[in-house]
Every structure is written in structure tokens, then in C-alpha cells.
Amino acid sequence: MKTVHIKTWFFVITLVASTIALSSCKKKEPPPAEQQQAEAEERDRARAERAMARQMKMRQETERRAAAKKEVSLKPEALPDEIQNIQAERIYQMALTESKIARKPMMSYVRMVNYCRQLLKEFPNTPHAEKARQLLRNMPERKQQRYNITAEEMAPAR
């Protein structure tokens, strides 16, 4: 008795599956030329919108990076000693972080060198300037040559 029910269900399921398979194999008529042209125009418009959105996003990212690179710095002469030390400490910490990153393969010392030069230029008489000189002295010699580190930049303060 049970096998008759199983065989019946198997037959019904096979019949439904074959009907679905045959209906999906039938060739569909291609849409009219006007509809194809409208679809092509819609795809082109969507593609153009995506390209414009990518360009806008890249432009915004470039502007954001350019704004981040601009360093707003107050004139050191106008600042009290406490504020000078705080700013010098901040720049030194960035240089120190960049020196740790630069030791890794495929990384560059250029940001560290820039921070050290900024520190030596804006705050030459602070203890952090001497630490920046020490960072420059600790760089590999070939990197010192590559970034044109001068003897004056590495020389201890007098």
C-alpha cells in the first residue's frame, strides 16, 4: 500500500518537473526593436550615472586628502612656551609614529622626514627638536641620502 503512494507521488513530481523544464526551454521571442533600444539607452544612462558618481567620489576624496595635507600652523614666535612645547610634542609624536611605520617593508620615510623638518624649522630650540635630529641620525644612511638629509639637520643643537 505504501509503495503505491510513493510511486504516485514520484510520478506526479516527475511530471511537474518535466513540465517546468520544457516550458523554460521554449524560445522566447525577442522584444521589439524599440524596446531593445530603450533598454540599451537605460543601461547607458545608468552606466553614465555610475561613472559620474565615481568621479565625484574620487574628486571629493582628492579634495579631502589635499585639505588634510595642508598644515595649519601658528607662528611659533607668537606662542607662549607651553603651547610651543605642546605643539612640538605633537609633531614629534607624529614623526616617531611615522618612523616606526617606515621601518616596515614597502613603506617610506618621507612623512617622518617632513615632520622632523617642520619641527626643526618651527621649534628649533625645544627638546623635541633634538629628538627629531636623533630620529634623522637613526635613519639608514641610504635613506638619508635619498631624502637629502643635511649635516645641519642632524647636528646636535648648540
N, C-alpha and C positions, 0 to 999 in steps of 0.2 A: 504494500500500500504506500509506504513512504517513498519507494523508488519511483512510483508513477508521478507523485507530486514533484519530486526533484527533476525528473525528465521533462515534465510540463514546464516548469519554471525555466529550465535550461533552454528549452525551445523558444519560449517567449522572449527571454533575454537575448538570445542569438538573433531572433527575428528583428527586435528593436535595434540592436547594434548594427546589423547589416543595412537596415533602412537608413539609419543615420549616416553610415559610411557611404552609401550610394548617393544620398542627397548632397553630401558635401563634395562628391566627385564630379557632379554635374558642372558643366562650364557655365560661368556667369557671363552675361552679356556685358561688354564694356560700356561704361557710361557714355553718353553723348559727348561730342567734341566740345561743346560749350561748357559742360560740367567739368570735363578734364581740364580745360583752360582755366576755369575759375579755381579749381583745386590747386593747379600749378601756381597761379597768382597768389593764392592764400599761403602756400608753402614759401614762396619767395618773400612775401611780406613778413611772415613770421621769422624767416631766416635773417632778413634785414634788421628787424627789431632786436633780435638776439645779438647781432653784431654790434648794433648801436649801443645796446646795454653793456656789452663787454667793453667797448671803447670808453664809455662814460665811467665805468667802474675803474678801468686802468688809469684814466685821467685823474679821477679822484684820489686813487692810491698814490699816483706820482705827486700830486699836489700835497697830500698828507706827508709823504716822505720828505719833500722839499721843505715843508714847514717845520718838520721835526729836526732837520739838519741845521736850520737857522738857529744859531745860538744867540739868545738874548743875554747880553752881559752888561752889567753896570760898570761904570768906570771905577777901577779899583781905588783911585785916589779919593773919591768921594765917599767911600765906605769906611765905617769905623773898623777897628782891628778885629773885633769879634765877628762881624759879618764877613770880613775878608777871610778869616780863618775857616769859617763855616763853608763859604763858597770854595775855598781852596781844598778843604777836606772832601767836599762833594765831587769836585773834578778829579782829585787824586783817587777816590774810591772807584770812579768810572774807569780811570786809566788802569788801576790794579785789576779790576774785573776783566777788562779787555786784554791785559797781558796774560791772564790765566787762560782765556779763550784762545788767544793767539798761539799758545804752545801746542794746541791740538793740530793734527794733520789737516791740510787744506784750509787753514784759517790764516788770517793776515794780521800783522802788527800795525796796520795803518791807523786804525782808530785809537789805539793806545798811544802811538806817536803823536797824533793830533791832540789828544787830551794833555799829554805831557808838555807839548809846545805851548798850548793855551795856558797851562798852569805856570810855565816859566815866563811867559810874556805878561800875563795879568798879575801874577802874585810872586814876583821873583824873590822876595825877602821872607817868605814863610817857610816853616819847617817842611811843609808838603812839597815845596819846590825842590828841596834837597832829596826828598823821597822820589820825586819824579825823575831827577837826574840819575838816581840809583837804578830806577827801572830801565832807563835808557842804557846805562852801563851794563846791565844784566842781559840785554838782548844779545843774540848771537851776532858775531862780527859781520857775517854776510848780510844779515838783516839791517845792521847799522849802515852798511854801505848802500844797500838798496834804498833805504829811506833818507839817505843823505844826512845822517845824524852828525853834527859837527862836534869838534872837541869842546867848544864853548858850551854847548848844550849839556855835555856830560861832565864838565869840570865842576868840582865842588865850589860852592859859593864862598866868597871871600868875606 
